[in-house]
Amino acid sequence: MNKSISEYERMFNYFDENGDGKLSPLELQRRVGVIDEGLQVEELQLVVESLDSDGDGLLGLDEFVGLMESSTEDEEEKVKDLREAFGMYEMDDCDCITPKSLKRMLSRLGESRTVDECVTMINHFDLNGDGVLSFDEFKVMMLT
C-alpha cells in the first residue's frame, strides 16, 4: 500500500526530535532504544551511513521516504517476514499489537515486562495515538 508523502512526513517528524529536518543516529537510538535497550548509537550510525545519499551523516526526508518506499525483492521479503513477526505479536485477530499481546510475546521470548512498560513501548511508535500498533507502525519500528 502506497502512502502519501504527508504520512511519511508525519512519521519522519516523529523521529526528528529537534525539528532540524534530519534524522541523526542519536535521534533514532532514542526512539528505537525504548524497544531494544541494547541498541548502540554506533550500530545506528552504520544504518544511517548505508542510507545516507548526500553524505552528511544524517537522513533527510527524501532518504527516509526512499527507505520506506523501496520495493525491491529483498524489501518484499522483509515485509513478508515482518508480517509473519507481526502475526506472532497480535492477539484476538485485531490486526494490531496491544500492550497485553506485546507482554505475552516478550514473556515467551524470556523478556519480562509489565503491561505499563508495554504501553510505554507501544506509545513510542503509535503514530495515530490509538494505543495499539498497526502493521505500518510495527514496520516503522522494525525498520529503524
C-alpha positions as CSV (number, residue, x, y, z in Angstrom):
1,M,0.0,0.0,0.0
2,N,1.5,3.3,-1.1
3,K,1.4,6.1,1.5
4,S,1.2,9.7,0.8
5,I,4.1,12.0,1.4
6,S,2.3,13.6,4.3
7,E,2.1,10.2,6.1
8,Y,5.8,9.7,5.6
9,E,6.4,13.2,6.7
10,R,4.4,12.6,9.9
11,M,6.5,9.5,10.6
12,F,9.7,11.4,9.9
13,N,8.7,14.3,12.1
14,Y,8.0,11.8,14.9
15,F,11.7,10.7,14.8
16,D,13.0,14.2,14.2
17,E,13.1,15.3,17.9
18,N,15.0,18.6,17.3
19,G,13.0,19.6,14.3
20,D,16.0,20.2,12.1
21,G,14.7,18.2,9.1
22,K,17.3,15.4,9.5
23,L,17.4,12.2,11.5
24,S,20.6,11.5,13.4
25,P,21.7,8.2,14.8
26,L,21.1,9.6,18.3
27,E,17.5,10.5,17.4
28,L,16.9,7.0,16.1
29,Q,18.5,5.5,19.1
30,R,16.3,7.4,21.5
31,R,13.1,6.2,19.7
32,V,14.3,2.6,18.9
33,G,16.1,2.3,22.2
34,V,12.8,2.0,24.0
35,I,12.2,-1.3,22.3
36,D,15.9,-2.5,22.1
37,E,17.8,-1.1,25.1
38,G,21.0,-2.8,23.8
39,L,21.0,-1.0,20.5
40,Q,24.0,1.3,20.4
41,V,24.4,4.6,18.6
42,E,27.3,3.2,16.7
43,E,25.1,0.5,15.2
44,L,22.6,3.1,14.1
45,Q,25.4,5.2,12.6
46,L,26.1,2.3,10.3
47,V,22.4,2.1,9.3
48,V,22.4,5.9,8.6
49,E,25.6,5.7,6.6
50,S,24.2,2.9,4.4
51,L,21.1,5.0,3.6
52,D,22.7,8.5,3.5
53,S,22.7,9.5,-0.1
54,D,24.1,13.0,0.3
55,G,27.0,12.1,2.7
56,D,26.0,14.4,5.6
57,G,25.8,11.6,8.1
58,L,22.0,12.2,8.6
59,L,18.8,11.0,7.0
60,G,16.7,13.7,5.3
61,L,13.0,13.3,4.5
62,D,13.8,12.2,0.9
63,E,16.2,9.5,2.1
64,F,13.6,8.4,4.7
65,V,10.8,8.3,2.1
66,G,13.1,6.3,-0.2
67,L,13.8,3.8,2.5
68,M,10.1,3.4,3.2
69,E,9.1,3.2,-0.4
70,S,11.8,0.8,-1.6
71,S,10.1,-2.1,-3.3
72,T,13.0,-4.4,-4.2
73,E,12.5,-8.2,-3.8
74,D,14.5,-8.0,-0.6
75,E,12.1,-5.4,0.8
76,E,9.2,-7.6,-0.2
77,E,10.8,-10.5,1.6
78,K,11.4,-8.3,4.6
79,V,7.8,-7.2,4.6
80,K,6.7,-10.8,4.4
81,D,8.9,-11.6,7.4
82,L,7.7,-8.6,9.3
83,R,4.1,-9.6,8.6
84,E,4.8,-13.0,10.0
85,A,6.5,-11.5,13.1
86,F,3.6,-9.1,13.5
87,G,1.3,-12.0,13.5
88,M,3.2,-13.6,16.4
89,Y,2.6,-10.4,18.5
90,E,-1.0,-9.7,17.6
91,M,-3.8,-11.1,19.6
92,D,-7.5,-11.8,19.1
93,D,-7.2,-11.2,15.3
94,C,-7.5,-7.5,15.8
95,D,-4.7,-6.9,13.3
96,C,-2.8,-4.8,15.9
97,I,-0.4,-5.3,18.7
98,T,-1.9,-4.4,22.1
99,P,0.1,-3.9,25.3
100,K,-1.2,-7.3,26.6
101,S,-0.2,-9.1,23.4
102,L,3.2,-7.5,23.5
103,K,3.7,-8.5,27.1
104,R,2.7,-12.1,26.2
105,M,5.1,-12.3,23.3
106,L,8.0,-10.7,25.2
107,S,7.4,-13.2,28.1
108,R,7.7,-16.1,25.6
109,L,11.0,-14.6,24.5
110,G,12.2,-14.5,28.0
111,E,11.8,-10.8,28.4
112,S,9.7,-9.9,31.5
113,R,7.8,-6.6,31.1
114,T,4.8,-5.2,32.9
115,V,1.7,-4.1,30.9
116,D,2.6,-0.5,31.8
117,E,6.1,-0.9,30.3
118,C,4.5,-2.4,27.2
119,V,2.1,0.6,27.0
120,T,5.2,2.9,27.1
121,M,6.9,0.9,24.4
122,I,3.9,1.0,22.1
123,N,3.3,4.7,22.7
124,H,6.8,5.5,21.2
125,F,5.7,4.1,17.9
126,D,2.0,4.7,18.0
127,L,1.8,7.3,15.3
128,N,-2.0,7.7,15.3
129,G,-2.4,7.6,19.1
130,D,-4.9,4.8,19.3
131,G,-2.9,2.9,21.9
132,V,-2.0,-0.1,19.7
133,L,0.5,-0.8,16.9
134,S,-0.8,-1.3,13.4
135,F,1.3,-3.2,10.9
136,D,2.6,0.0,9.4
137,E,3.6,1.3,12.8
138,F,5.3,-2.0,13.6
139,K,7.1,-1.8,10.2
140,V,8.4,1.6,11.0
141,M,9.6,0.4,14.4
142,M,11.4,-2.6,13.0
143,L,13.0,-0.8,10.1
144,T,14.6,1.8,12.3
